[in-house]
Amino acid sequence: MSIREYLPHREPMLMVDTIVRLDSQFIETTFQIKDSNIFLENEYLNEIGIIENAAQTSSGIVGCPHFESNKHKEGYKIQGYISTIKSVKIHSLPPKNSILQTKGELLGIHSIDDIYNCNMKSETFIDDELVAQCFFNLIIKA
Protein backbone atom coordinates (compact mmCIF):
# COMPACT_ATOMS: atom_id res chain seq x y z
CA MET A 1 0.00 0.00 0.00
CA SER A 2 1.32 3.42 -0.91
CA ILE A 3 1.03 6.26 1.58
CA ARG A 4 1.24 8.63 -1.42
CA GLU A 5 -2.43 7.96 -2.14
CA TYR A 6 -3.71 9.72 0.94
CA LEU A 7 -0.92 12.00 2.11
CA PRO A 8 -0.96 15.37 0.35
CA HIS A 9 2.84 15.58 0.65
CA ARG A 10 5.11 15.19 -2.36
CA GLU A 11 8.85 15.54 -2.72
CA PRO A 12 10.60 17.27 -1.15
CA MET A 13 8.18 17.11 1.83
CA LEU A 14 7.19 13.43 1.59
CA MET A 15 8.95 11.70 4.48
CA VAL A 16 7.59 8.12 4.16
CA ASP A 17 8.46 5.54 1.51
CA THR A 18 6.65 2.32 2.44
CA ILE A 19 3.93 1.12 4.79
CA VAL A 20 5.13 -2.12 6.39
CA ARG A 21 2.14 -2.72 8.67
CA LEU A 22 -1.14 -0.90 9.28
CA ASP A 23 -4.19 -1.56 11.44
CA SER A 24 -6.72 0.58 13.30
CA GLN A 25 -4.29 1.41 16.14
CA PHE A 26 -0.79 0.94 14.72
CA ILE A 27 1.35 1.74 11.69
CA GLU A 28 4.94 0.96 10.75
CA THR A 29 6.74 2.64 7.85
CA THR A 30 10.19 2.93 6.31
CA PHE A 31 11.96 5.95 4.90
CA GLN A 32 15.39 6.23 3.31
CA ILE A 33 17.16 9.53 3.94
CA LYS A 34 18.51 10.58 0.54
CA ASP A 35 21.10 13.22 -0.37
CA SER A 36 18.31 15.46 -1.67
CA ASN A 37 16.35 15.57 1.61
CA ILE A 38 15.56 19.17 2.55
CA PHE A 39 15.98 18.38 6.25
CA LEU A 40 19.61 17.29 5.96
CA GLU A 41 22.11 19.36 7.95
CA ASN A 42 25.79 18.40 7.88
CA GLU A 43 24.93 14.95 6.46
CA TYR A 44 22.31 14.21 9.20
CA LEU A 45 18.50 14.41 9.25
CA ASN A 46 17.61 17.28 11.55
CA GLU A 47 15.05 17.31 14.34
CA ILE A 48 12.29 18.80 12.16
CA GLY A 49 12.75 16.00 9.63
CA ILE A 50 12.45 13.36 12.36
CA ILE A 51 9.24 14.93 13.68
CA GLU A 52 7.77 15.29 10.17
CA ASN A 53 8.49 11.62 9.46
CA ALA A 54 6.76 10.66 12.73
CA ALA A 55 3.70 12.80 12.00
CA GLN A 56 3.31 11.60 8.41
CA THR A 57 3.65 7.99 9.54
CA SER A 58 1.14 8.36 12.37
CA SER A 59 -1.45 10.13 10.23
CA GLY A 60 -1.82 6.94 8.20
CA ILE A 61 -3.68 5.19 11.02
CA VAL A 62 -6.70 7.49 10.63
CA GLY A 63 -6.11 8.76 7.08
CA CYS A 64 -5.85 5.46 5.24
CA PRO A 65 -9.26 3.96 6.13
CA HIS A 66 -11.02 7.22 5.26
CA PHE A 67 -9.20 7.48 1.96
CA GLU A 68 -10.00 3.86 1.09
CA SER A 69 -13.74 4.35 1.72
CA ASN A 70 -13.88 7.66 -0.20
CA LYS A 71 -11.34 7.27 -3.01
CA HIS A 72 -14.14 6.87 -5.55
CA LYS A 73 -15.02 10.55 -4.97
CA GLU A 74 -13.22 12.72 -7.48
CA GLY A 75 -10.65 15.00 -5.86
CA TYR A 76 -11.08 13.47 -2.38
CA LYS A 77 -8.13 14.34 -0.12
CA ILE A 78 -7.18 13.90 3.50
CA GLN A 79 -5.76 16.92 5.33
CA GLY A 80 -3.68 16.71 8.48
CA TYR A 81 -1.86 19.05 10.82
CA ILE A 82 0.29 18.73 13.91
CA SER A 83 -1.72 20.61 16.52
CA THR A 84 0.40 19.94 19.61
CA ILE A 85 3.83 18.50 20.21
CA LYS A 86 3.66 17.18 23.75
CA SER A 87 7.18 15.80 23.97
CA VAL A 88 10.05 14.79 21.74
CA LYS A 89 13.15 12.87 22.79
CA ILE A 90 15.80 12.62 20.11
CA HIS A 91 18.57 10.22 21.02
CA SER A 92 20.60 10.61 17.84
CA LEU A 93 20.38 12.27 14.44
CA PRO A 94 20.21 9.75 11.60
CA PRO A 95 22.91 10.02 8.93
CA LYS A 96 22.01 10.34 5.26
CA ASN A 97 21.35 7.06 3.45
CA SER A 98 19.98 5.52 6.66
CA ILE A 99 16.63 3.78 6.57
CA LEU A 100 14.25 4.85 9.31
CA GLN A 101 11.69 2.42 10.69
CA THR A 102 8.95 4.47 12.30
CA LYS A 103 6.14 3.03 14.41
CA GLY A 104 3.06 5.06 15.21
CA GLU A 105 0.36 4.24 17.73
CA LEU A 106 -3.07 5.82 18.14
CA LEU A 107 -3.47 6.47 21.88
CA GLY A 108 -6.83 8.23 21.69
CA ILE A 109 -9.20 9.88 19.25
CA HIS A 110 -12.04 12.39 19.47
CA SER A 111 -14.13 13.32 16.46
CA ILE A 112 -16.58 16.01 15.47
CA ASP A 113 -18.14 15.19 12.10
CA ASP A 114 -15.21 14.53 9.75
CA ILE A 115 -12.53 16.18 11.92
CA TYR A 116 -10.44 13.98 14.21
CA ASN A 117 -8.23 15.02 17.10
CA CYS A 118 -5.74 12.16 17.43
CA ASN A 119 -3.40 11.56 20.35
CA MET A 120 -0.32 9.78 18.94
CA LYS A 121 2.88 8.11 20.04
CA SER A 122 5.73 7.50 17.62
CA GLU A 123 9.06 5.73 17.86
CA THR A 124 11.74 5.90 15.19
CA PHE A 125 14.54 3.36 14.83
CA ILE A 126 17.56 2.61 12.69
CA ASP A 127 17.89 -1.15 12.83
CA ASP A 128 17.06 -1.81 16.50
CA GLU A 129 18.45 1.47 17.86
CA LEU A 130 15.88 3.98 19.12
CA VAL A 131 16.48 7.31 17.39
CA ALA A 132 13.49 9.30 18.66
CA GLN A 133 10.23 9.13 20.55
CA CYS A 134 7.42 11.64 20.03
CA PHE A 135 4.05 12.28 21.62
CA PHE A 136 1.79 14.69 19.74
CA ASN A 137 -1.73 15.48 18.61
CA LEU A 138 -2.78 15.51 14.99
CA ILE A 139 -5.88 17.13 13.55
CA ILE A 140 -7.08 15.11 10.57
CA LYS A 141 -9.90 16.20 8.30
CA ALA A 142 -11.23 13.22 6.40
Beta strands, then each sheet from edge to edge (+ up, - down):
strand 1: 18-22
strand 2: 26-32
strand 3: 40-41
strand 4: 44-45
strand 5: 79-90
strand 6: 99-112
strand 7: 115-126
strand 8: 129-141
sheet 1: 1+ 2- 6+ 7- 8+ 5-
sheet 2: 3+ 4-
end
